[in-house]
């Protein structure tokens, strides 16, 4: 029955044409018939476009399945089969990336993208001389075996190109000029070496091979130090990244700020859709520019500090002020180090003796890596948490931290309420007593 429809239409059209040739005056089609024809043509075009998008999406999904399976199966040929054969420089770079990540213990490697939305083509796409497609939402999702409960997501901006033999991946940086920079990881910068213990995974490059085992051993020793204060309410495992340069560190942890004064940094993808922090991909990144400057004790303090951030990440919320998060991490980091207060808070002591003692708790902006007085912020925050532990007890400090983090209020209000409920003191009273404590310890 359906097949007869176009045949009947053809017969009618042919008959009308025949009659027209034998008629002295030809009648024009009615406006209603013309409108129906236009509507039918528009609907056909829309259906054809939808079918084309569906076919493209199916082809790219199949390509990404091949690419993902290539990683977990260590199949170089399958990885290469997804790459644009007419872009040899990209193929070479991508094959090097594949070799770089072969020792990384992946539990999974997958991709996700929105097939219905695309980025506006960039000028760089003209160089391919073919149809291209760039999804506006695209993520690489992977898990490290034994350490990631759920996959961490890396936003990326790939370009796919249609060649005579199908769709291929041809770029990850066509949209960098617009500010859409694809996230990267260690394997994008060089071969990755792995050192693993039961609770620690350290990833680095061959140039840092001598550091990896020492970092793994130190982190393993520092985990119990954190749990002794915070408790066992965290996985008590850690992944540490050791990049080759400070610039690489910034790229890997997605921090393009000033890292000149930073020895290490803790990072994670924190999902707050349910209202409760839900971190995935907890990582500690080592700054290779500053790490060699640290003594063994200094490395222990820094790693314990960063591990504290890892441990408290699932509790820390938008209500937690920076001074409390950093001060608490430093409190655990310096605990039992044997270092005198005047040594730990050298810059703050200098300010106190010069009559420039702080009048209020450190603000969030004071913890900016570019702040020339960054040390004053950290030292003041450390002394605030140390003061709480000495005056009200370590358990009260932990209770205060948790009480602030559980709040759905702004940081100022959350701290005000927690100080009254846990320490039975107002913010003004606490600030005044903290200032007195700083002066008495450092003057």
Buried (B, 14 or more C-beta within 10 A) or exposed (E): EEEEEEEEEEEEEEEEEEEEEEEEEEEEEEEEEEEEEEEEEEEEEEEEEEEEBEEBBEBBEEBBBBBBBBBEEEBEEBBBBBBBEBBEEBBEBBBEBBBBBEEBEBBBBBBEBEBEEBBEBBEBBEEBEBBBBBBBBBBBBBBBEEBBEBBBBBEBBBBBBBBEEEBBBBBBBBBBEEEBBBBBBBBBBBBBBBBBBEBBBBBBBEBBEEBBEEBBBBBBEBBEBBBEBBEEEBBBBBBBBBBBBBEBBBBBBEBEEBBEBBBBBBBBBBEEEEEEBBBBBBBBBBBBBBBEEBEEEBBBBBBBBBBBBBBBBBBBBBBBBBBBBBBBBBBBBBBEBEEEBEEBBEBBBEBBEEEEBBEEBBEEEBBEEEBEEBBBBBBBBBBBBBBBBEBBEBEBBBBBBBBBBBBEBEBEBBBBBBBBEBBEBEBEEBBEBBBEBBEEBBE
